[in-house]
Amino acid sequence: MASKDRRDRYYHFDNNYDPLLALNVDEYLIKEHPHLSLVQRKSVWVTCQNNQSFDWSAVKAQIDECVNKITNDEHSSGDVSSSQVSDSVSNKPKPRRKRNAS
């Protein structure tokens, strides 16, 4: 059985399992660029969807920052709630801490 199949079976009944991050480009454009027409907004999101080289590095960097927070939190006893992570993750990358050799 493939790993994805095992995950699908494991999380099948978990109503809190929602690993997707989504951005409604149309709503974003309406708010941030209200001068754009519907045709222009659609052109933007279709262009983004079809762009093979769309740069996800900023999104991935923020995900990595959350991973680092969870795995490197000195004050954590193991599990960290999502609110603790979101409260502590800034919009700017933090300098990396040096780890003490054990």
N, C-alpha and C positions, 0 to 999 in steps of 0.2 A: 504494500500500500504506500502510495506517495505521501510525502510530508504534508502537502497541501490537503490531501484527503483526510489525513489524521486530524489536522487543525480544524477542518470543516466539521468533522464529526464531534470533536471535543467542544467546539464553541456553538454548536447547533442550537442548544437550548439556553444559551447565555444572552439575555436581552441587552446586556450592557456592552457586548462585544461589537465595537464599531471602529475598526482601525483605519478608516479612511479620513483623509483631510480633504475638504472640498472648498472651492471658491467659485461662487456664482459670478462669472465674469460680467454678465449683463448687469446684475445689481451693483457690482463694484463700479462699473463704468457710469451707471446712472448717478451714483453718489459722487464720484470723483471727477467725472467729465460730463456734466449735465448738458453741455452743448452738442453732444453727439446724437445723431438720429439713430433710429432703430437699425436702419441699413448699415450705418457706420459701426455701431456696436456689434452687430452680427459679423461684420467683416473682421473686426478685431478678434472675436473669440474663435472664429473659424480659422483665421490665420495662426493663432496660438495653437489650436488643436492640430493643425496640419504641419506645424513647424517641427521637423525631426530634431532640430538642434535647440529646441526651447531650453533655456537655462534654468534648471531646477536647483542650482547650487545654493542659492540663498535659503530655500526651503529645507534642503538637506542639511545645511549648516545649523539651522535652528533645531531640527530633529536631533542632530548630533549633540547639540548643547544640552538638550533634555536628557539624552542618554548619559552624557558626562555627569550631569547633576545627580542623576539617580545612582550611578555606579561609583561616584567619587565622594558622595556626601559623608563627611566625617561624623556628622551627628545622627546619621541614620542607623537604626537598628536592623535594617533589612528592607522592609517595605516603605515606600514613600508614596504618599497620596498625590494624585494629579494636581490638586490645588497647591500643595507644597512646591511642586516643580514649577507650575506656572507663576507662582508668586516670586520665585527666586531666579527665573530665567529672564535675562534682560534682552533688549533689542540689539545690544552691541556685544560682540564676542569678548569674553573675559580672558585675561591672561592665564595661561596654564600654571597650575601650582606644581612645585617640585614635590615629588613623593619622597618620604623618608625611607631609607633602606632598612628592611627588617631583618 
